[in-house]
Amino acid sequence: MPTATPILQVRKLQTIFATQRGTTKAVDGVSFEVYAGEIVAIVGESGSGKSVTALSLMQLIDVAGAATGGEACFKSGKYGEVDLLNLPEKQMQRIRGNEISMIFQEPMSSLNPVYTCGKQVAEALLLHTGISKKDAKKRTIQLFEQAKLPRPENIFDAYPHEISGGQKQRVMIAMAMACKPSLLIADEPTTALDVTVQARMLQLIDELRVKENTAVLFITHDLGVVAEIADRILVMYKGKVVEQGKVLDIFTNPQHPYTKGLLACRPKLSAKPQVILPTVWDFMQEDEFGNIIEKKKQVHEPSLADVVAYSFETNIKQHVNQKTPLLQVENLKVYFPVSTGIFSRTTDYIKAVDGVSFEAKPAETVGLVGESGCGKTTLGRALLRLVKPTEGRVFLNGIDMGELNQEDLRKSRRDIQMVFQDPYASLNPMHTVGNAIMEPMQVHNLYGSNKEQQTKTLELLDMVGLTSDHFQRYPHEFSGGQRQRISIARALALQPKCIICDESVSSLDVSVQAQVLNLLNKLKQELHITFIFITHDLSVAKYMSDRILVMSKGQIVESGTPEQLYRQPQQEYTRTLINAIPKGEPEDIIAAQQKREAFRTG
């Protein structure tokens, strides 16, 4: 059980940013405690202040005009009780990575691109533990094995750009755990991970907590992720803690309307398919002074338009099998050569996609699920020929895309577009949003004059829930959810018949995710678009898909309707994926608490 004295005690923490538009209180009087051997989850949407809280505690806010106040008492094993907010930088450097470790949300921006992954983890061990280089390498490989990284010896010598996003996040987790810290701050550590690896990471963090009596501050936008590992939860909104309590109390009897909204807007495996997902604004509103008022109508009731749209969607599902396929994939293979030696001879192949065949009908959503590295993103890119297939054929509207020359292939891409996982990376930071959406129109000579293209762009912005005021703004001025809406608008600019969504909602807040999923379904109903929906989140896949393909090691191992797969999975791999999904049900929370207690006392 947690000790009587907290290892971290935060009192009236404030972080203020001074800008040309005035001052912003990113963190506004936050107070909480974390005890040794306890996991405290801070939950909230982007902009709630949860990440700024963690960065403030670590003195990692390097922004001109930023000011931090309050108190953060930490019980350091080497220095006694110290105030983290007022600690000299040299002393803080000794604490960071040793007594307090942090797992950052963006692994690519946290890992040095010019050093191998193994060297970066070993560096922390050499700096803080004083062990030999040989022992540091051995320990690093052990950490990679615990983090369930494939081929740990190869990952040790790999550079960050050579591994997947999920693998980079696992390297970060291994680095944070290397020195067995007293306090681990995990800032969205599982956002980019598939459900099985997420479950493994949560288990690793929980085991570290129990074995080493480590305190954990777990930051996330998804209440479901922390349901079965957290002891207490703090819910943040606009820099303030609006509700806190034991995890079971929060899930069974939430008091604040914002908490109720966060719990309601995530698709659930156990629930029947919803006409439209609710958002937090179905549960609350703000008055002119910024005070939160709970709405009496707490459960989202579909409008007449929603019912008509849902009836149309049901009609599509009933007749979709009678239609000619829009997309046909036959025995598609994508092999990447592995070269060794001074002459770079090919000694082996990585079979990213290995003989995949499937069809997608008009106005159908085909979900593609699987773990990180299973080949689903490579498959999506191969459909667009952004990656050249090694073998196999892809037919779009009956036309073999492999037989097209470059000019015809470019024209065919009007009919098949892609929404990428990271909207910020896929948007040019030098172009305004309006220019980004207009660019494909100009390339394909659509909609006539520049004025007509601008008019169409404004229509697309309105279609995805943005306004004409956003036309002249740049990508960095938008939130993650807004940037994803911009990416969707750009994909729609060419009036495609098929859109490939590659993890398009994986990094979004659950409420923003609900808005984007509702938007995609609305566009499907109105424009009869076929979606290939790539995701590692099986709850989202079930909500969105008419059919689901389960992918493992480059192959389709199982397929069927969502109900078939979730009720009667045929493959052990599929059952493993389903069982790894955090349910967030009271009985699961109680069972997890009992399991942790047995592990602690046994």
Secondary structure, 3 states (H helix, E strand, C coil): CCCCCEEEEEEEEEEEEEECCEEEEEEEEEEEEEECCCEEEEECCCCCCHHHHHHHHCCCCCCCCEEEEEEEEEEECCCEEEEHHHCCHHHHHHHECCCEEEECCCHHHHCCCCCCHHHHHHHHHHHHHCCCHHHHHHHHHHHHHHCCCCCHHHHHCCCHHHCCHHHHHHHHHHHHHCCCCCEEEEECCCCCCCHHHHHHHHHHHHHHHHHHCCEEEEEECCHHHHCCCCCEEEEEECCEEEEEEEHHHHHHCCCCHHHHHHHHCCCCCCCCCCCCCCCHHHCEEECCCCCEEECCCCCCCCCHHHHHHHHHHHHHHHHHHHCCCCEEEEEEEEEEEEEECCCCEEEEEEEEEEEEEEEECCCCEEEEECCCCCCHHHHHHHHCCCCCCCEEEEEECCEEHHHCCHHHHHHHCCCEEEECCCHHHHCCCCCCHHHHHHHHHHHCCCCCCHHHHHHHHHHHHHHCCCCHHHCCCCHHHCCHHHHHHHHHHHHHCCCCCEEEEECCCCCCCHHHHHHHHHHHHHHHHHHCCEEEEEECCHHHHHHHCCEEEEEECCEEEEEECHHHHHHCCCCHHHHHHHHCCCCCCHHHHHHHHHHHHHHHHC
